[in-house]
Structure formats: C-alpha cells, structure tokens
Amino acid sequence: MTQVFDVERALAQLTLEEKASLTSGSDFWHTTAVERVGIPAVMVSDGPHGLRKQADNPDHLGLGESVPATCFPTAAALGSSWDADLLTRVGEALGRETRANDVAVLLGPGVNIKRTPLCGRNFEYVSEDPVVAGVLGAALVRGIQSQGVGTSLKHYAANNQESDRMRVSAEVDERTLREIYLPAFERVVKDAQPWTVMCAYNKVNGTYASQNHWLLTEILRDEWAFEGLVVSDWGAVHDRVPALAAGLDLQMPGAGPGPDDEIVAAVRDGSLDESVLDASVRRVLRLVARGLPAVSSAASFDVDAHHDLAREAAAAGSVLLKNEGALLPLPSTDGVAVVGEFARTPRYQGAGSSQVNPTRLDAALDALRSVGDDVPFAAGFTIPGGPAGDDDDLLAEAVSVARDAGTVVAFLGLPAPDESEGYDRPRFELPDNQVALLRAVAAVNPRVVVVLANGSAVGVSGWHDLVPAILETWLGGQAGGSAVADLLLGVRTPSGRLAETIPHRIEDTPAFGNFPGEAGVVRYGEGVLVGYRWYDTRAMDVAYPFGHGLSYTTFSYDSLDATVDGSDVTVTVTVTNTGPVAGAEVVQVYLRDPRAAVLRPTRELKAFAKVALEPGESREVAFALTARDLSYWHPGLRRWVVEGGEFVVEAGASSRDIRGSVSLHVEGEPLWGPLTSMSTIEEWFAHPVGGPLMQAALVPPADLPLDDTMAAMMLQMPAKVIAEFGIPGFDRARLDALVAQAAAS
C-alpha cells in the first residue's frame, strides 16, 4: 500500500524522546502523533464481531456509547458455521465499516482456545480446537484486511480465563502450548499476516505475556515470520523497558509520560540498545503509514446488505442439536406459541469491550409474527435488565399458553450478566427459573422446541430428554431473531456444527479442578487433552459431541481413500445428499496415531470442508495433510516430529460420528536425542549407535542372578546409576567414554 510518508526518513528525523513517545498510545484509541516530522495519529477500535468506535467519552469497558455498526454474530456462532468463505465475507463487511468510520485497525479476531465452558469471554472465541480456530480466524483476517484496514489477532497467549486475568500465571508445558494453544495463532499469522498481534494480560509460566521474549520474538517473529506490530492488551504492560526488549512495540492505552521517560533513560544508560527501540518505532510508523489511506478516505457501507449478511451468518452458525420426530421445520406459525423473555428481549452479544451499538435489532417474536400475526406469547420468567414481573405468575401464564398450543417454542439462555469480559461464568447450567418454566411447559405439551441463546456451552442434560427439539443459536448478533425464524420455518436448512463439546456436567470438563487456579497460578494439568480430545480419549459420555449438528436432510459418506507420498497424505471422500432438501454438510477429517511413543488423543481434527449439496447430489472432497498434520511436539527434541508407523484417517460428521476410516503406514524420522550419562539403559539400547556400544560394554558377571524382573528394572535405570553399582568393567570412566563415542559417531 502506498505510504503517505517515508518511514525511514521519518525515523531518522526523530529525537530519542519522540521515538519513545511513539511506542505508546496518545489516549485510549489513538497512536501518538509527532507533528514536527509529519507523523499523524491513527485510531484503533474494538471489536471482533462489530465495530465499537467510541466517538466521545472513550473507555475500554464499553461504558461509553459507540457509533451504530452492524453487530454480527459473535465468534462462538461464527465458529459453529465451519464456513471459511462466509467468514471472509463477514470480514469484508467488518472492514468496510471500519474504513467508513476512519478507523485503521479493528481489534480482533480472538482465537484463544475454549479450555472450559466457564470462561466468561468464550463468546469472543471460535472453538475448542486449534484447526477450526485457525482456519476461521485467518478467513476473518483476510476479509477485514482486504478492505485496507488492519486487524489485531488476540489474545496471545494462553488467555483462557477472565478470573485474575491481569496477574494469573498460566503454567503450561511446551508440548501443550505448541499443540493446543499456539497453533491457531500460528496459522493466522502464516496464512493471513494480521497487521498486529495483541499480547495477553496474563503471565505464561511466570512471565507476563507483554514481557515474554520467547513468545513475542523467538516464536512469533523468528519462527513464524510475523511482519507486523505487537500491541498490548489495554493495561497489560507493567514495565515498558523489558517489554520493549521482549518484542512489544506499542503500549495501549497511553500511560502518561512515565514509561516514555523510562525508555529514554534506559537507552541513555545503555541498558536498552537504541536499535531495539528503533525496530519498534519502525513497526509503529509502518502501521500508521499503512492505515492512513483508510482513515483519510471517504468510504461508506450498505447498512441493509450488512444486516442481511448478519442474518445469513446467524443462521449458518446455529446448531440443530436434536429433532426427534422431525418436529422441525414447522409448517407454519399456525398453532405455535412462544414462551421465554428472550423471544422479545434478545440476548445477541456478550458484555465488555466487544459490545456493539447495532444499526437495528431483530427480535424472534417479531420475526415470527411477521409471518403469522396470531402467535401467542408469554414471558415465562424474568431476566436482568428485562421487564419486571413475578416468576411464579409468569410461569403460570406460560403454562396456560402452552397447554392450548400445537407447538411451543421456548426461548431460553444465559442472562447477560453471566457472560462478560472481566470475570468468568458463575454456573454451567441455565438459571433455575428457566428450567422450572421448561419443566412446567413440557408437562402440559410434548411438542416443545427449545431455542438457546448463550455464548458458550450450557448444561442441557437435566432437561433435554423432556423436549423433542433443541436449536442452539449462541449469541447471534443483531439479525439473530430473524435467522431463528428462518430456521424454525424451514426458510433455511440448519448447517451449523458444534465447535465445542457440550458435556453432561462441569465436573466432567478437562480443566475441572485446575480452573481458575489459586494463589495467582492456574495449572494446565490436562495437557493436550482439551475439549473433545479429553472426552474421546477417556471414552466419556457427553451430551452432544464436538462437530455435531443435524439438518433437515441427510448425508452419506462413501469411497474414503488416503494415499501417502512421503509424509504427505491426500484424503478423498465422496459425500451425497440423501435427503429431500438442499443442505450443507461439514466433512471432518480426523487423524489417529494409535502407537505413538507419547500420549496422543484418540483423534485429532486435521481438516474440514463445508459442502453445499442439492438433493441427490454427490461430490468428492479432497484434503491435503502435511507432515505437520502427522506430527506431535517432541518434548525432548523440542521440535515437531513424525513418528513412523501406522496412522488411521477418519472422516465423519462429528468426533463421535465417524463414517469411514482407512489405515496407512508412514515412514517416520529418527526420534532419539543425544545420549547422556542420565539416559536410561533402555534408551541406550534403542539408539542405533549407542545400542551396540552399551551392549558390548555392559556385560553382567556370570555369577549375578539377572532374572527377567531385574533385567526389566535395569532398563529403566539411568546408565550413571548402573555405572556406580560396581559392575566390573563398567564404571563412570567407561560410561563417559561411551557418551563421547556415541556423540562423535
């Protein structure tokens, strides 16, 4: 993009003090200007699913009013669409609105992994799986940045809770970071190059993310070749000098002159090399130059078209969990009664910094009544911020309405205060007054459709057997009400799939007992077994599995095949729409490594595709898996490795609905590391060089009774321990010579 000013020339003209000032914001939403050399300020703004530009009274917590903008479905809903093309189009719309409001960078998307349903900010995150989060996150970034504005990939890294988020240390081993919590960021960086990456508030293994050189420089820049700027989350910087040295470029918001003065002093006393400061200033200047065309152009957007796109996206991300007896779609609104306050008071977005002031707001009750005027309604329960009432009286009214109806549609969900940035959810289940309503309604009418509105998985096991149909709509944005009506009446066919598992109980979840931590530390004790990896590996029953979602049609899978070329695998499968209406299937490809040297999950998602098919139509879908897809992070070698042997490729409609599998053999690579005196005898014997050396050197005396039990025990001992047992001819000197000989070979 054409730069409005020459970055290198501007950098050369700056004083040390001016350089320091450019590495912090001038206020809540603007970079710092240096008018003397013609460097203007540009504006950045929240949020991930809609622009939240505060023209007046700016603040980070969403207290001030923002300009009207399209509130698209939250990431929880967009993630459940499993539709990269759709997310690219949503991103393009977000980019147009960002540019039309003279904003240079939209702060999003968030690709943090959903470690537990109780994270208060899960509605802003895509999935419990890094492939889904990475593919869809990259699609959003590409769409937004195609409009000449930037994005901010967040929150890097291991920000998986809101409790004590500004101080807590996420204690997580490297393999878990590499396989679960970093890959979505890696994919987005490599595939889409976001203009900025936002560091998280929390510490990672004792070091604040804003000061973590390993995260910000060694991995992000050196390994992944990130080209953009690292910005802090708002208030995440605690010591700007080590943060700058670690790779943080821009502190937001501005924190007054103190941190700038500290940088100047550090450069002058030699504790911070000025070249480090110059590198960050250069990246800030490039961001400003890149964003200037957007903030200086006269742009606009089509409000109605964006609302229609939000409606399409809300429908695409809704998941039909259950539909016994083909209760849905409803033939019409005749005989339909609606209960639940959320039908007329929509729950469509989460609280905190991502709150959008929508251009309009569709309520499901209004949408249904626009089809048929005579749709009875009863609130059934009260919600915080909704109309006042007595829950007992409202329940009785709803039961009366339900008793006379042909079909009841019950709108339930989590109240707005339950889900927000800044704190975690107080409960997994729906509120008691809503469950009481549902039980009472189901007792007088067996034809009940539950429509859920929530930003993350909620407990359904206590009541889902009472109703024949459940539609999970997440937080569907400003057009969610109309999208629900489209789905209920069959105007659209459900095609969403769960991007997160719905367990039976919070006690079943992987992080239970290790969330939200204590004494400033949260231990990621579940390791790589996150989400469906946990449930499937432990063969635990769940309410609804990862990837699950029903349709108004059906699909068959045939001719699954996988061919190997080195460490690359090509997978093909034919999918057919075997039902009566057009629909879209999400084909999911999982990989199993049943004989790995480390614990690997029972299955791991490696690729997916959303395929739209007319009735009777078939299509072959192809997937290309690389060596990285077959790899795991080796803790000892500290790199990705392909362990040779048998792999199983599976294709299915969920992690528990596998429609076909095929075994294949892959040639691996040597996995042994350097031999030391502390390597076990078994590790020595397994090494192609060290094995013969050790077998020749370690010959037990003939009079030593070495039975199978003792031999097995010795295999687990470090060679150093054996060398100190006094076996003739095998002492420390002999062992040291073997170590040197093995290293030299």
Secondary structure, 3 states (H helix, E strand, C coil): CCCCCCHHHHHHHCCHHHHHHHCECCCCCECCCEHHHCECCCEEEECCCCCECCCCCCCCCCCCCCCEECCCCCHHHHHCCCCHHHHHHHHHHHHHHHHHCCCCEEECCECCCCCCCCCCCHHHECCCCHHHHHHHHHHHHHHHHCCCCEEEEEEECCCCCCCCCCCCEEECCHHHHHHHHCHHHHHHHHHHCCCEEEECCCEECCEEHHHCHHHHHHHHHHHCCCCCEEEECCCCCCCHHHHHHHCCCEECCCCCHHHHHHHHHHHHCCCCCHHHHHHHHHHHHHHHHHHHHHHCCCCCCCHHHHHHHHHHHHHHHCEEEEEHHHCCCCCCCCCEEEECHHHCCCCCCCECCCCCEECCCCCHHHHHHHHCCCCCEECCCCCCCCCCCCHHHHHHHHHHHHHCCCEEEEEEECCHHHCECCECCCCCECCHHHHHHHHHHHHHCCCEEEEEECCCCCECCCCHHHCCEEEECCCCCCCHHHHHHHHHCCCCCCCCCCCCCECCCHHHCCCCCCCCCECCEEECCCCCCCCHHHHHHCCCCCCECCCCCECCCCEEEEEEEEEEECCEEEEEEEEEECCCCCEEEEEEEEEECCCCCCCCCCCEEEEEEEEEECCCCEEEEEEEECHHHHCEEECCCCEEECCCEEEEEEEEEECCEEEEEEEEEECCCCCCCCCCCCCEHHHHHHCCCHHHHHHHHCCCCCCCCCCHHHHHHHHCCEHHHHHCCCCCCCCHHHHHHHHHHHHHC
